[in-house]
Amino acid sequence: MKEKQYPRFRLMARIEHAILMISFTILGLTGLPQKYPQSDWGPALINLMGGIEFVRIVHRAAAIILVLGSVYHLYTTAYRFYVRRERQRMIPTIKDWHDLRDTVRYNLGLIKNHPKMAKFNFGEKIEYWAVVWGTAIMVVTGFILWNPIAVSNILPGQIIPMSKAAHGGEALLAVLSILIWHMYNVHIKQFNPSMFTGKLPRSQMEEEHALELERLESGEPPWPEVDAPILQQRLRTYWIVAIISGVIILALLYWMFTFEDTALITVPRATRDVFTPLVTPSP
């Protein structure tokens, strides 16, 4: 008998995840080889992908997609918060610390029952806020590296190598956390299909989100009931603010991505010897 499935993620959340997954993978594949140009595998992988010029263009195109996806996530979060008045379940609470403590105790055999956790458990919250923090660092340092001349006209020149170190270090940390933490918890320990199907089997809900399972089975609505006139007023306000701020943000992003092209320009490859020894004339 097929196990009962419970709703986990909406379609738009799964689309956001797909955008993040694709852009992050491309950024990792095109960025890490640039971080290790002295290695054997770095230049080999760059050449395999079509050369440094092409790799840089693809890297920055993926960065644009990542930024646009992040902006879209801000707007969907604002919609759920202001219009639907949903509880912001990704905000850490004291219970998360208790769940972390009790999970460790359960794994050590000190307590018999696994702690009951809500829609997003402490591990998922840690991972979510790590993505938020990491994306913010990558966007800021990426902008500096994309516009080094303009930035160094305002800030000390040391900000460029500092940003390069932070950008590369955060990229390595992000890739390793995905390969170790995320892959183990979502794909190896027990495959979690919810980001592809939107649903999760009952057994996994009981183990990882028992409180959410109880809420779903009780029939509690996902957001408070609101009278139609109030909902329409919130929608009008939301769309007015969203459209105006969206135009401003898109204009700002266009300026950020086109203000300076020095990061995309490479020195032309030499077609002859660039160093000619000085010949001392004969007496």
C-alpha positions in Angstrom: 0.0 0.0 0.0 1.4 3.4 -1.0 2.3 5.6 1.9 0.1 8.7 2.4 1.7 11.9 1.2 1.5 15.4 2.9 1.9 18.8 1.3 5.4 20.2 1.9 6.3 22.9 -0.6 4.2 25.0 -3.0 5.0 25.2 -6.7 6.6 28.6 -6.5 8.9 27.5 -3.7 10.0 24.6 -5.8 10.7 26.9 -8.7 12.8 29.1 -6.5 14.8 26.1 -5.4 15.4 25.1 -9.0 16.7 28.5 -9.9 19.0 28.5 -6.8 20.2 24.9 -7.6 21.0 25.6 -11.3 22.6 29.0 -10.7 24.6 27.8 -7.7 25.9 24.7 -9.6 27.0 26.9 -12.6 28.7 29.4 -10.3 30.6 26.6 -8.5 31.7 24.9 -11.7 32.9 28.2 -13.2 34.1 29.9 -10.1 36.3 27.4 -8.2 38.6 26.7 -11.2 39.3 30.5 -11.3 40.1 30.4 -7.6 42.8 27.7 -8.2 44.6 28.8 -11.4 47.9 27.2 -10.2 46.4 23.8 -9.8 46.4 21.1 -12.5 42.6 20.7 -12.5 41.7 24.4 -12.5 43.1 25.4 -16.0 42.1 22.0 -17.4 38.5 22.5 -16.4 38.5 26.1 -17.7 39.8 24.9 -21.1 37.3 22.1 -21.1 34.5 24.7 -20.7 35.7 26.9 -23.5 38.4 29.2 -22.1 38.6 31.8 -19.4 36.7 34.5 -21.4 33.7 32.3 -21.9 33.9 31.0 -18.3 33.9 34.5 -16.9 30.8 35.4 -19.0 28.9 32.3 -17.9 29.9 32.9 -14.3 28.5 36.4 -14.3 25.3 35.3 -16.2 24.7 32.8 -13.4 25.3 35.5 -10.8 22.6 37.6 -12.4 20.2 34.7 -12.3 21.1 34.1 -8.6 20.5 37.8 -7.7 17.2 37.9 -9.6 16.1 34.7 -7.8 17.0 36.2 -4.5 15.0 39.4 -5.2 12.0 37.2 -6.2 12.3 35.3 -2.9 12.1 38.6 -1.1 8.9 39.5 -2.9 7.2 36.1 -2.2 8.2 36.3 1.4 6.7 39.8 1.6 3.5 38.5 0.0 3.2 35.7 2.6 4.0 38.1 5.5 1.9 41.1 4.5 -1.0 39.8 2.4 -1.5 36.3 3.8 -0.2 37.1 7.3 1.5 33.7 7.5 3.7 32.9 10.4 7.4 33.3 9.5 8.4 29.8 10.2 12.1 30.3 9.3 12.7 32.6 12.2 14.8 30.8 14.9 13.1 30.3 18.2 14.1 28.9 21.6 12.4 25.6 20.7 15.0 25.1 18.0 17.8 25.2 20.6 15.8 22.7 22.6 15.3 20.5 19.5 19.0 20.6 18.8 19.8 19.6 22.3 17.2 16.8 22.4 18.3 15.5 19.0 21.8 15.1 20.3 20.6 13.4 23.4 18.3 11.1 21.3 21.2 10.1 19.0 23.4 9.3 22.1 20.6 7.1 23.5 20.0 9.4 26.5 16.3 9.9 25.8 13.8 7.5 24.2 11.7 9.8 22.0 12.8 12.0 19.1 11.8 15.6 19.5 8.7 16.8 17.6 9.6 19.5 15.2 7.7 22.0 13.2 7.5 22.6 9.4 11.1 23.7 9.3 13.4 22.1 11.9 16.6 23.6 13.3 18.8 22.0 10.7 16.8 23.5 7.8 16.8 26.9 9.5 20.5 26.8 9.9 20.9 25.9 6.2 18.4 28.6 5.1 20.1 31.4 7.0 23.5 30.2 5.8 22.3 30.6 2.2 21.0 34.1 3.0 24.3 35.1 4.7 26.4 33.5 2.0 24.4 35.0 -0.9 24.7 38.5 0.7 28.5 38.1 1.0 28.8 36.8 -2.6 26.7 39.6 -4.0 28.6 42.4 -2.2 32.1 41.0 -3.0 31.0 40.1 -6.5 29.9 43.6 -7.2 33.3 44.9 -5.9 35.2 42.5 -8.2 32.9 43.3 -11.1 33.5 47.1 -10.7 37.0 47.3 -9.2 38.0 50.7 -10.6 34.8 52.4 -9.6 35.0 50.9 -6.1 38.6 51.8 -5.6 37.8 55.4 -6.4 35.7 55.5 -3.3 37.2 52.9 -1.0 40.8 52.0 -0.3 42.4 49.7 -2.9 42.9 47.0 -0.3 39.1 46.3 -0.6 39.7 44.5 -3.9 42.0 41.7 -2.7 39.9 41.5 0.5 36.8 40.9 -1.6 38.6 38.4 -3.7 39.6 36.4 -0.7 36.1 36.6 0.9 34.4 35.7 -2.4 36.6 32.7 -3.0 36.5 31.5 0.6 32.7 31.8 0.9 32.3 30.0 -2.4 34.5 27.1 -1.2 32.6 27.0 2.1 29.2 27.0 0.3 30.2 24.2 -2.1 31.5 22.0 0.7 28.4 22.6 2.8 26.2 21.5 0.0 28.3 18.4 -0.9 28.6 17.3 2.8 25.7 18.7 4.9 22.9 19.1 2.3 23.6 16.0 0.2 23.8 13.8 3.2 20.7 15.0 5.0 18.5 15.3 1.9 19.8 12.6 -0.5 21.9 10.0 1.4 20.5 9.6 4.9 17.0 9.4 3.5 16.0 10.7 0.2 13.7 13.7 0.5 11.6 14.2 -2.6 9.6 17.2 -1.5 11.5 19.8 -3.5 10.6 17.9 -6.7 7.1 16.6 -5.8 6.0 19.1 -3.3 5.0 16.3 -0.9 6.6 14.2 1.8 5.6 10.6 3.0 4.0 10.3 6.4 7.0 8.4 7.9 9.4 11.2 7.1 6.9 13.8 8.3 6.7 11.9 11.7 10.5 11.8 12.0 11.4 15.3 10.9 8.2 17.4 11.2 5.9 15.7 13.7 4.3 19.0 14.8 3.6 20.0 11.2 2.0 16.6 10.6 -0.3 17.2 13.6 -1.2 20.6 12.3 -2.0 19.2 8.9 -4.1 16.4 10.2 -6.0 18.7 12.5 -7.2 20.7 9.5 -5.7 24.0 10.7 -5.5 26.5 7.7 -2.0 27.6 6.6 -2.9 31.3 7.2 -5.5 33.2 9.2 -8.9 33.7 7.5 -9.3 37.3 6.3 -12.4 39.1 5.0 -12.4 39.7 1.3 -12.3 43.6 1.4 -9.3 43.6 3.8 -7.5 41.0 1.6 -8.2 43.1 -1.5 -6.8 46.2 0.2 -3.7 44.4 1.2 -3.2 43.1 -2.4 -3.6 46.6 -3.8 -1.0 48.0 -1.4 1.3 45.1 -2.0 1.3 45.4 -5.8 1.7 49.2 -5.7 4.8 48.9 -3.5 6.1 45.8 -5.3 5.9 47.4 -8.8 7.5 50.7 -7.7 10.3 49.0 -5.7 10.7 46.4 -8.4 11.4 49.0 -11.1 13.9 50.7 -8.8 15.6 47.4 -8.0 15.8 46.3 -11.6 17.3 49.7 -12.6 19.8 49.4 -9.8 20.8 45.9 -10.8 21.2 47.0 -14.5 23.5 49.7 -13.3 25.4 47.3 -11.2 25.9 44.8 -14.0 26.7 47.3 -16.8 28.6 50.1 -15.0 32.0 48.7 -15.7 33.3 46.0 -17.9 36.9 45.7 -16.8 36.2 42.4 -15.0 35.2 40.8 -18.3 38.1 42.1 -20.3 41.2 39.9 -20.5 44.6 40.9 -21.9 44.8 39.8 -25.6 46.8 36.7 -26.0 50.3 37.3 -27.2 51.1 36.4 -30.8 54.8 37.1 -30.6 57.5 37.3 -27.9 56.6 40.1 -25.5 60.1 40.3 -24.0 63.1 41.2 -26.1 66.4 41.3 -24.3 68.4 44.5 -24.6 71.3 43.9 -27.0 74.5 45.8 -26.0 76.0 47.4 -29.2 79.5 46.3 -30.1 82.2 48.9 -29.6 
